């Protein structure tokens, strides 16, 4: 890659983060606009709003499914592609899928295009992380990943409240129009400033798929899917806790979410810094801190001050894990680095569905709106145990390889 001027380097990194910002808005704004979408597209919503909201929730499931399907698919079949060219194609698909989402006349067709719009999600974060790390230079992979993900966390502070307000004020379709504008701007800026990185003609989809035979990859995928599911068990129902438990007004919900988003932004940057220095400590420390904050949430988030403080803490501790887990997956995947990076986001979307489902079960069982905090702590503990297994296996394999090397040296 040719050297970049400081200005172009900054603009290139900004373009990659802007794409992540657009993804954050399109993924999370839908949650706040579900009543508006259901009222517009589902007949009889006003007569049975709870059933309508439950049905509209399939839009979130469809998006998560698109991420899970698209992440490994693009990573495998685009193995030979230039990372910069792949970025442009993924952004183009984001634009098409989001514009189509804004135009769909029925609920079923909207669900189809939410699935299509999600297909590039995981692959984009994977390739953007690799590009950012390359632009930033050697030894800064974790910081590059954190920078690519920074747009996603900042979206929860600025973009999601803005898109939700626009959708409530002008109609939900305009929220998707706003997202399409963000992706279009990202594509145009990327075409202008991203360095052109050549592809690797020696790569082949079969070689990418071969990486999936490595059990270490699946262990870390499970760490992300199960462990990070603890965050989503709480995030999915924090709006209800804000109004029903902490006694705050509905107008306070965006502020609570924004506070959590600020914590996520800080935690993401800390995680990138820590994973460049001591990856195991970043993962283990992140999980221990997340478990502690989730337990505190389940016990003490009964008033406004406690809820806001704990939402901020959960945002920090959960987001420390994201760049740390992704950096480890990239390293374990070896030559299939794009696949490793993309699988991380597929895992997190599995965690999204798992955490929301289990959190809903305990609420439905009458255990209270804070009970998902205990579910989250349990999932995070399972993630920590899996991470410890992963690090233990790695240490064992290293010790065996050293023993083998020593025997080879002393053998006659």
LOTI-401780 format. One record per residue (C-alpha): residue number from 1; residue in three letters; x, y, z. Coordinates in nm, 3 decimals. Layout:
BEGIN
SITE,num,residu,xx,yy,zz
SITE,NUM,Ala,X,Y,Z;
...
REM end
This chain:
BEGIN
SITE,num,residu,xx,yy,zz
SITE,1,Unk,0.000,0.000,0.000;
SITE,2,Unk,0.148,0.338,-0.096;
SITE,3,Unk,0.206,0.587,0.188;
SITE,4,Unk,-0.084,0.821,0.254;
SITE,5,Unk,-0.074,1.187,0.342;
SITE,6,Unk,-0.194,1.266,0.696;
SITE,7,Unk,-0.513,1.423,0.559;
SITE,8,Unk,-0.599,1.130,0.334;
SITE,9,Unk,-0.517,0.885,0.611;
SITE,10,Unk,-0.755,1.065,0.848;
SITE,11,Unk,-1.030,1.084,0.584;
SITE,12,Unk,-0.990,0.715,0.498;
SITE,13,Unk,-1.028,0.616,0.863;
SITE,14,Unk,-1.325,0.850,0.897;
SITE,15,Unk,-1.491,0.692,0.592;
SITE,16,Unk,-1.458,0.344,0.742;
SITE,17,Unk,-1.603,0.464,1.072;
SITE,18,Unk,-1.887,0.644,0.892;
SITE,19,Unk,-1.994,0.316,0.736;
SITE,20,Unk,-2.008,0.163,1.083;
SITE,21,Unk,-2.216,0.461,1.195;
SITE,22,Unk,-2.468,0.390,0.919;
SITE,23,Unk,-2.485,0.024,1.020;
SITE,24,Unk,-2.550,0.117,1.381;
SITE,25,Unk,-2.834,0.349,1.282;
SITE,26,Unk,-3.001,0.101,1.047;
SITE,27,Unk,-2.977,-0.185,1.297;
SITE,28,Unk,-3.094,-0.014,1.614;
SITE,29,Unk,-3.332,0.256,1.489;
SITE,30,Unk,-3.571,-0.015,1.372;
SITE,31,Unk,-3.621,-0.116,1.736;
SITE,32,Unk,-3.746,0.231,1.830;
SITE,33,Unk,-3.974,0.252,1.525;
SITE,34,Unk,-4.143,-0.087,1.554;
SITE,35,Unk,-4.479,0.061,1.670;
SITE,36,Unk,-4.481,0.306,1.376;
SITE,37,Unk,-4.397,0.032,1.124;
SITE,38,Unk,-4.653,-0.207,1.273;
SITE,39,Unk,-4.927,0.056,1.274;
SITE,40,Unk,-4.862,0.133,0.908;
SITE,41,Unk,-4.815,-0.217,0.767;
SITE,42,Unk,-5.003,-0.459,0.996;
SITE,43,Unk,-5.384,-0.446,0.977;
SITE,44,Unk,-5.559,-0.442,1.314;
SITE,45,Unk,-5.260,-0.309,1.505;
SITE,46,Unk,-5.460,-0.059,1.710;
SITE,47,Unk,-5.701,-0.334,1.819;
SITE,48,Unk,-5.422,-0.565,1.936;
SITE,49,Unk,-5.099,-0.361,1.973;
SITE,50,Unk,-4.911,-0.621,2.180;
SITE,51,Unk,-4.960,-0.889,1.915;
SITE,52,Unk,-4.865,-0.637,1.646;
SITE,53,Unk,-4.541,-0.544,1.821;
SITE,54,Unk,-4.455,-0.912,1.865;
SITE,55,Unk,-4.508,-0.970,1.492;
SITE,56,Unk,-4.314,-0.657,1.399;
SITE,57,Unk,-4.023,-0.788,1.603;
SITE,58,Unk,-3.960,-1.031,1.318;
SITE,59,Unk,-3.796,-0.738,1.137;
SITE,60,Unk,-3.520,-0.744,1.398;
SITE,61,Unk,-3.489,-1.122,1.364;
SITE,62,Unk,-3.472,-1.094,0.984;
SITE,63,Unk,-3.188,-0.842,1.010;
SITE,64,Unk,-2.995,-1.057,1.257;
SITE,65,Unk,-3.042,-1.360,1.031;
SITE,66,Unk,-2.908,-1.160,0.736;
SITE,67,Unk,-2.593,-1.078,0.933;
SITE,68,Unk,-2.540,-1.442,1.030;
SITE,69,Unk,-2.584,-1.561,0.670;
SITE,70,Unk,-2.397,-1.279,0.497;
SITE,71,Unk,-2.087,-1.257,0.717;
SITE,72,Unk,-1.928,-1.593,0.632;
SITE,73,Unk,-2.071,-1.599,0.278;
SITE,74,Unk,-1.902,-1.277,0.167;
SITE,75,Unk,-1.585,-1.361,0.356;
SITE,76,Unk,-1.550,-1.698,0.179;
SITE,77,Unk,-1.654,-1.610,-0.174;
SITE,78,Unk,-1.474,-1.275,-0.178;
SITE,79,Unk,-1.149,-1.435,-0.062;
SITE,80,Unk,-0.957,-1.318,-0.370;
SITE,81,Unk,-1.108,-0.970,-0.385;
SITE,82,Unk,-0.929,-0.648,-0.308;
SITE,83,Unk,-1.038,-0.532,0.037;
SITE,84,Unk,-1.102,-0.181,-0.090;
SITE,85,Unk,-1.309,-0.306,-0.385;
SITE,86,Unk,-1.505,-0.536,-0.156;
SITE,87,Unk,-1.576,-0.240,0.072;
SITE,88,Unk,-1.726,-0.045,-0.218;
SITE,89,Unk,-1.950,-0.333,-0.326;
SITE,90,Unk,-2.071,-0.389,0.030;
SITE,91,Unk,-2.157,-0.021,0.068;
SITE,92,Unk,-2.344,-0.031,-0.261;
SITE,93,Unk,-2.552,-0.324,-0.136;
SITE,94,Unk,-2.625,-0.129,0.184;
SITE,95,Unk,-2.758,0.160,-0.025;
SITE,96,Unk,-2.979,-0.065,-0.238;
SITE,97,Unk,-3.115,-0.264,0.055;
SITE,98,Unk,-3.190,0.043,0.264;
SITE,99,Unk,-3.356,0.240,-0.016;
SITE,100,Unk,-3.569,-0.066,-0.095;
SITE,101,Unk,-3.662,-0.096,0.274;
SITE,102,Unk,-3.793,0.261,0.266;
SITE,103,Unk,-4.010,0.185,-0.038;
SITE,104,Unk,-4.165,-0.152,0.046;
SITE,105,Unk,-4.548,-0.150,0.051;
SITE,106,Unk,-4.603,-0.457,0.273;
SITE,107,Unk,-4.466,-0.605,0.592;
SITE,108,Unk,-4.349,-0.921,0.419;
SITE,109,Unk,-4.155,-0.736,0.150;
SITE,110,Unk,-4.002,-0.507,0.414;
SITE,111,Unk,-3.882,-0.812,0.609;
SITE,112,Unk,-3.719,-0.951,0.294;
SITE,113,Unk,-3.525,-0.632,0.231;
SITE,114,Unk,-3.424,-0.597,0.596;
SITE,115,Unk,-3.265,-0.941,0.551;
SITE,116,Unk,-3.094,-0.826,0.227;
SITE,117,Unk,-2.979,-0.499,0.384;
SITE,118,Unk,-2.813,-0.698,0.664;
SITE,119,Unk,-2.612,-0.931,0.440;
SITE,120,Unk,-2.307,-0.697,0.412;
SITE,121,Unk,-2.306,-0.608,0.784;
SITE,122,Unk,-2.056,-0.860,0.920;
SITE,123,Unk,-1.833,-0.861,0.611;
SITE,124,Unk,-1.816,-0.480,0.615;
SITE,125,Unk,-1.695,-0.466,0.974;
SITE,126,Unk,-1.449,-0.744,0.898;
SITE,127,Unk,-1.294,-0.581,0.591;
SITE,128,Unk,-1.312,-0.231,0.744;
SITE,129,Unk,-1.122,-0.356,1.049;
SITE,130,Unk,-0.849,-0.507,0.831;
SITE,131,Unk,-0.823,-0.192,0.617;
SITE,132,Unk,-0.812,0.035,0.922;
SITE,133,Unk,-0.539,-0.177,1.081;
SITE,134,Unk,-0.337,-0.163,0.759;
SITE,135,Unk,-0.379,0.214,0.732;
SITE,136,Unk,-0.279,0.267,1.096;
SITE,137,Unk,0.034,0.053,1.066;
SITE,138,Unk,0.196,-0.249,1.235;
SITE,139,Unk,0.109,-0.333,1.592;
SITE,140,Unk,-0.219,-0.143,1.586;
SITE,141,Unk,-0.465,-0.411,1.479;
SITE,142,Unk,-0.676,-0.372,1.793;
SITE,143,Unk,-0.691,0.005,1.754;
SITE,144,Unk,-0.781,-0.035,1.388;
SITE,145,Unk,-1.066,-0.266,1.479;
SITE,146,Unk,-1.183,-0.024,1.748;
SITE,147,Unk,-1.177,0.266,1.504;
SITE,148,Unk,-1.382,0.075,1.245;
SITE,149,Unk,-1.631,-0.012,1.521;
SITE,150,Unk,-1.638,0.340,1.666;
SITE,151,Unk,-1.906,0.446,1.421;
SITE,152,Unk,-2.133,0.170,1.552;
SITE,153,Unk,-2.099,0.286,1.912;
SITE,154,Unk,-2.132,0.656,1.827;
SITE,155,Unk,-2.449,0.573,1.633;
SITE,156,Unk,-2.611,0.477,1.963;
SITE,157,Unk,-2.531,0.823,2.098;
SITE,158,Unk,-2.633,1.040,1.801;
SITE,159,Unk,-2.763,0.851,1.500;
SITE,160,Unk,-3.022,0.622,1.655;
SITE,161,Unk,-3.201,0.896,1.856;
SITE,162,Unk,-3.196,1.122,1.548;
SITE,163,Unk,-3.333,0.854,1.313;
SITE,164,Unk,-3.596,0.755,1.570;
SITE,165,Unk,-3.708,1.115,1.606;
SITE,166,Unk,-3.720,1.159,1.228;
SITE,167,Unk,-3.918,0.838,1.185;
SITE,168,Unk,-4.169,0.940,1.451;
SITE,169,Unk,-4.203,1.292,1.315;
SITE,170,Unk,-4.202,1.240,0.937;
SITE,171,Unk,-4.277,0.868,0.905;
SITE,172,Unk,-4.065,0.557,0.957;
SITE,173,Unk,-3.964,0.539,0.589;
SITE,174,Unk,-3.764,0.861,0.627;
SITE,175,Unk,-3.543,0.698,0.887;
SITE,176,Unk,-3.430,0.450,0.621;
SITE,177,Unk,-3.386,0.734,0.373;
SITE,178,Unk,-3.150,0.898,0.624;
SITE,179,Unk,-2.954,0.574,0.653;
SITE,180,Unk,-2.931,0.543,0.274;
SITE,181,Unk,-2.790,0.897,0.259;
SITE,182,Unk,-2.525,0.801,0.518;
SITE,183,Unk,-2.422,0.494,0.319;
SITE,184,Unk,-2.414,0.691,-0.007;
SITE,185,Unk,-2.191,0.954,0.151;
SITE,186,Unk,-1.965,0.680,0.286;
SITE,187,Unk,-1.938,0.517,-0.057;
SITE,188,Unk,-1.852,0.845,-0.231;
SITE,189,Unk,-1.598,0.942,0.033;
SITE,190,Unk,-1.448,0.593,0.028;
SITE,191,Unk,-1.410,0.601,-0.351;
SITE,192,Unk,-1.221,0.928,-0.313;
SITE,193,Unk,-0.988,0.852,-0.022;
SITE,194,Unk,-0.954,0.480,0.054;
SITE,195,Unk,-0.625,0.329,-0.066;
SITE,196,Unk,-0.658,0.066,-0.338;
SITE,197,Unk,-0.535,-0.260,-0.189;
SITE,198,Unk,-0.473,-0.540,-0.441;
SITE,199,Unk,-0.649,-0.871,-0.401;
SITE,200,Unk,-0.480,-1.207,-0.353;
SITE,201,Unk,-0.535,-1.434,-0.656;
SITE,202,Unk,-0.385,-1.727,-0.465;
SITE,203,Unk,-0.672,-1.730,-0.218;
SITE,204,Unk,-0.959,-1.971,-0.284;
SITE,205,Unk,-1.299,-2.019,-0.117;
SITE,206,Unk,-1.204,-2.376,-0.027;
SITE,207,Unk,-0.902,-2.250,0.167;
SITE,208,Unk,-1.121,-2.003,0.354;
SITE,209,Unk,-1.366,-2.278,0.441;
SITE,210,Unk,-1.078,-2.496,0.560;
SITE,211,Unk,-1.026,-2.250,0.843;
SITE,212,Unk,-1.366,-2.352,0.979;
SITE,213,Unk,-1.220,-2.691,1.068;
SITE,214,Unk,-1.021,-2.518,1.342;
SITE,215,Unk,-1.208,-2.578,1.672;
SITE,216,Unk,-1.041,-2.271,1.823;
SITE,217,Unk,-1.240,-2.050,1.584;
SITE,218,Unk,-1.569,-2.205,1.692;
SITE,219,Unk,-1.474,-2.171,2.057;
SITE,220,Unk,-1.421,-1.796,2.014;
SITE,221,Unk,-1.741,-1.767,1.808;
SITE,222,Unk,-1.920,-1.927,2.103;
SITE,223,Unk,-1.748,-1.681,2.338;
SITE,224,Unk,-1.894,-1.391,2.139;
SITE,225,Unk,-2.238,-1.543,2.082;
SITE,226,Unk,-2.296,-1.660,2.440;
SITE,227,Unk,-2.087,-1.413,2.637;
SITE,228,Unk,-2.203,-1.101,2.455;
SITE,229,Unk,-2.559,-1.231,2.471;
SITE,230,Unk,-2.544,-1.112,2.831;
SITE,231,Unk,-2.534,-0.752,2.710;
SITE,232,Unk,-2.835,-0.798,2.481;
SITE,233,Unk,-3.037,-0.963,2.757;
SITE,234,Unk,-3.031,-0.625,2.933;
SITE,235,Unk,-3.020,-0.390,2.633;
SITE,236,Unk,-3.334,-0.540,2.479;
SITE,237,Unk,-3.549,-0.446,2.780;
SITE,238,Unk,-3.381,-0.140,2.925;
SITE,239,Unk,-3.655,0.087,2.787;
SITE,240,Unk,-3.914,-0.098,2.997;
SITE,241,Unk,-3.688,-0.078,3.303;
SITE,242,Unk,-3.652,0.297,3.250;
SITE,243,Unk,-4.028,0.359,3.267;
SITE,244,Unk,-4.166,0.072,3.476;
SITE,245,Unk,-3.889,0.019,3.733;
SITE,246,Unk,-3.692,0.344,3.758;
SITE,247,Unk,-4.011,0.554,3.723;
SITE,248,Unk,-3.874,0.780,3.450;
SITE,249,Unk,-4.079,0.920,3.164;
SITE,250,Unk,-4.084,0.771,2.815;
SITE,251,Unk,-3.898,1.082,2.697;
SITE,252,Unk,-3.605,0.970,2.913;
SITE,253,Unk,-3.551,0.647,2.721;
SITE,254,Unk,-3.337,0.805,2.444;
SITE,255,Unk,-3.120,0.970,2.708;
SITE,256,Unk,-3.063,0.642,2.889;
SITE,257,Unk,-2.975,0.475,2.558;
SITE,258,Unk,-2.745,0.764,2.469;
SITE,259,Unk,-2.568,0.728,2.804;
SITE,260,Unk,-2.520,0.358,2.734;
SITE,261,Unk,-2.390,0.452,2.388;
SITE,262,Unk,-2.132,0.690,2.538;
SITE,263,Unk,-2.013,0.406,2.758;
SITE,264,Unk,-1.992,0.177,2.454;
SITE,265,Unk,-1.781,0.433,2.269;
SITE,266,Unk,-1.535,0.464,2.556;
SITE,267,Unk,-1.523,0.088,2.612;
SITE,268,Unk,-1.460,0.021,2.244;
SITE,269,Unk,-1.155,0.249,2.243;
SITE,270,Unk,-1.026,0.097,2.568;
SITE,271,Unk,-1.075,-0.251,2.426;
SITE,272,Unk,-0.877,-0.168,2.113;
SITE,273,Unk,-0.592,-0.026,2.320;
SITE,274,Unk,-0.591,-0.322,2.561;
SITE,275,Unk,-0.608,-0.590,2.292;
SITE,276,Unk,-0.291,-0.453,2.129;
SITE,277,Unk,-0.107,-0.493,2.458;
SITE,278,Unk,-0.245,-0.804,2.629;
SITE,279,Unk,-0.532,-0.977,2.444;
SITE,280,Unk,-0.607,-1.246,2.707;
SITE,281,Unk,-0.618,-0.985,2.985;
SITE,282,Unk,-0.850,-0.767,2.775;
SITE,283,Unk,-1.097,-1.053,2.722;
SITE,284,Unk,-1.085,-1.194,3.074;
SITE,285,Unk,-1.087,-0.852,3.243;
SITE,286,Unk,-1.372,-0.735,3.019;
SITE,287,Unk,-1.586,-1.035,3.111;
SITE,288,Unk,-1.519,-1.004,3.484;
SITE,289,Unk,-1.613,-0.636,3.476;
SITE,290,Unk,-1.924,-0.705,3.266;
SITE,291,Unk,-2.044,-0.978,3.503;
SITE,292,Unk,-2.002,-0.744,3.800;
SITE,293,Unk,-2.197,-0.461,3.636;
SITE,294,Unk,-2.479,-0.695,3.525;
SITE,295,Unk,-2.517,-0.829,3.879;
SITE,296,Unk,-2.522,-0.471,4.012;
SITE,297,Unk,-2.786,-0.385,3.751;
SITE,298,Unk,-3.009,-0.673,3.860;
SITE,299,Unk,-2.977,-0.568,4.226;
SITE,300,Unk,-2.972,-0.189,4.222;
SITE,301,Unk,-3.113,-0.038,3.897;
SITE,302,Unk,-3.435,0.066,4.069;
SITE,303,Unk,-3.396,0.444,4.053;
SITE,304,Unk,-3.296,0.699,3.788;
SITE,305,Unk,-2.943,0.769,3.916;
SITE,306,Unk,-2.857,0.402,3.962;
SITE,307,Unk,-3.002,0.305,3.623;
SITE,308,Unk,-2.815,0.574,3.432;
SITE,309,Unk,-2.487,0.498,3.610;
SITE,310,Unk,-2.517,0.125,3.551;
SITE,311,Unk,-2.621,0.170,3.188;
SITE,312,Unk,-2.302,0.369,3.136;
SITE,313,Unk,-2.096,0.099,3.310;
SITE,314,Unk,-2.256,-0.182,3.109;
SITE,315,Unk,-2.180,0.010,2.791;
SITE,316,Unk,-1.810,0.038,2.882;
SITE,317,Unk,-1.757,-0.317,3.006;
SITE,318,Unk,-1.942,-0.488,2.721;
SITE,319,Unk,-1.768,-0.291,2.447;
SITE,320,Unk,-1.421,-0.363,2.581;
SITE,321,Unk,-1.485,-0.719,2.463;
SITE,322,Unk,-1.572,-0.645,2.099;
SITE,323,Unk,-1.231,-0.547,1.954;
SITE,324,Unk,-1.058,-0.793,2.187;
SITE,325,Unk,-1.260,-1.093,2.067;
SITE,326,Unk,-1.240,-0.982,1.704;
SITE,327,Unk,-0.861,-0.940,1.719;
SITE,328,Unk,-0.829,-1.291,1.862;
SITE,329,Unk,-1.054,-1.439,1.592;
SITE,330,Unk,-0.847,-1.268,1.321;
SITE,331,Unk,-0.527,-1.410,1.469;
SITE,332,Unk,-0.665,-1.762,1.507;
SITE,333,Unk,-0.805,-1.758,1.152;
SITE,334,Unk,-0.455,-1.692,1.011;
SITE,335,Unk,-0.474,-1.643,0.636;
SITE,336,Unk,-0.855,-1.642,0.653;
SITE,337,Unk,-0.846,-1.317,0.851;
SITE,338,Unk,-1.153,-1.169,0.678;
SITE,339,Unk,-1.355,-1.477,0.768;
SITE,340,Unk,-1.245,-1.454,1.129;
SITE,341,Unk,-1.335,-1.086,1.151;
SITE,342,Unk,-1.673,-1.137,0.984;
SITE,343,Unk,-1.766,-1.435,1.204;
SITE,344,Unk,-1.728,-1.212,1.509;
SITE,345,Unk,-2.026,-1.002,1.401;
SITE,346,Unk,-2.229,-1.307,1.307;
SITE,347,Unk,-2.162,-1.432,1.660;
SITE,348,Unk,-2.273,-1.106,1.817;
SITE,349,Unk,-2.601,-1.117,1.625;
SITE,350,Unk,-2.660,-1.470,1.749;
SITE,351,Unk,-2.598,-1.324,2.094;
SITE,352,Unk,-2.852,-1.053,2.016;
SITE,353,Unk,-3.124,-1.310,1.952;
SITE,354,Unk,-3.019,-1.539,2.239;
SITE,355,Unk,-3.000,-1.266,2.500;
SITE,356,Unk,-3.329,-1.104,2.398;
SITE,357,Unk,-3.506,-1.441,2.396;
SITE,358,Unk,-3.381,-1.554,2.737;
SITE,359,Unk,-3.438,-1.211,2.888;
SITE,360,Unk,-3.796,-1.216,2.762;
SITE,361,Unk,-3.852,-1.561,2.910;
SITE,362,Unk,-3.766,-1.456,3.266;
SITE,363,Unk,-3.979,-1.144,3.239;
SITE,364,Unk,-4.272,-1.351,3.108;
SITE,365,Unk,-4.220,-1.592,3.399;
SITE,366,Unk,-4.299,-1.306,3.638;
SITE,367,Unk,-3.945,-1.258,3.773;
SITE,368,Unk,-3.946,-0.883,3.709;
SITE,369,Unk,-3.801,-0.647,3.453;
SITE,370,Unk,-3.459,-0.649,3.622;
SITE,371,Unk,-3.431,-1.028,3.602;
SITE,372,Unk,-3.260,-1.015,3.259;
SITE,373,Unk,-2.961,-0.879,3.451;
SITE,374,Unk,-2.920,-1.222,3.613;
SITE,375,Unk,-2.962,-1.389,3.274;
SITE,376,Unk,-2.697,-1.156,3.134;
SITE,377,Unk,-2.457,-1.232,3.418;
SITE,378,Unk,-2.505,-1.604,3.359;
SITE,379,Unk,-2.439,-1.574,2.986;
SITE,380,Unk,-2.134,-1.355,3.045;
SITE,381,Unk,-2.001,-1.610,3.296;
SITE,382,Unk,-2.042,-1.885,3.036;
SITE,383,Unk,-1.854,-1.667,2.788;
SITE,384,Unk,-1.573,-1.615,3.039;
SITE,385,Unk,-1.542,-1.989,3.101;
SITE,386,Unk,-1.525,-2.057,2.726;
SITE,387,Unk,-1.258,-1.787,2.690;
SITE,388,Unk,-1.054,-1.947,2.969;
SITE,389,Unk,-1.080,-2.281,2.789;
SITE,390,Unk,-0.961,-2.118,2.466;
SITE,391,Unk,-0.659,-1.958,2.633;
SITE,392,Unk,-0.581,-2.277,2.823;
SITE,393,Unk,-0.580,-2.487,2.505;
SITE,394,Unk,-0.350,-2.235,2.339;
SITE,395,Unk,-0.104,-2.246,2.629;
SITE,396,Unk,-0.109,-2.626,2.624;
SITE,397,Unk,-0.041,-2.638,2.249;
SITE,398,Unk,0.245,-2.389,2.284;
SITE,399,Unk,0.398,-2.596,2.562;
SITE,400,Unk,0.374,-2.911,2.351;
SITE,401,Unk,0.536,-2.741,2.053;
SITE,402,Unk,0.822,-2.619,2.274;
SITE,403,Unk,0.870,-2.968,2.416;
SITE,404,Unk,0.874,-3.112,2.065;
SITE,405,Unk,1.127,-2.852,1.951;
SITE,406,Unk,1.346,-2.930,2.253;
SITE,407,Unk,1.342,-3.302,2.182;
SITE,408,Unk,1.435,-3.234,1.822;
SITE,409,Unk,1.736,-3.028,1.935;
SITE,410,Unk,1.874,-3.292,2.173;
SITE,411,Unk,1.801,-3.591,1.951;
SITE,412,Unk,2.117,-3.755,1.812;
REM end
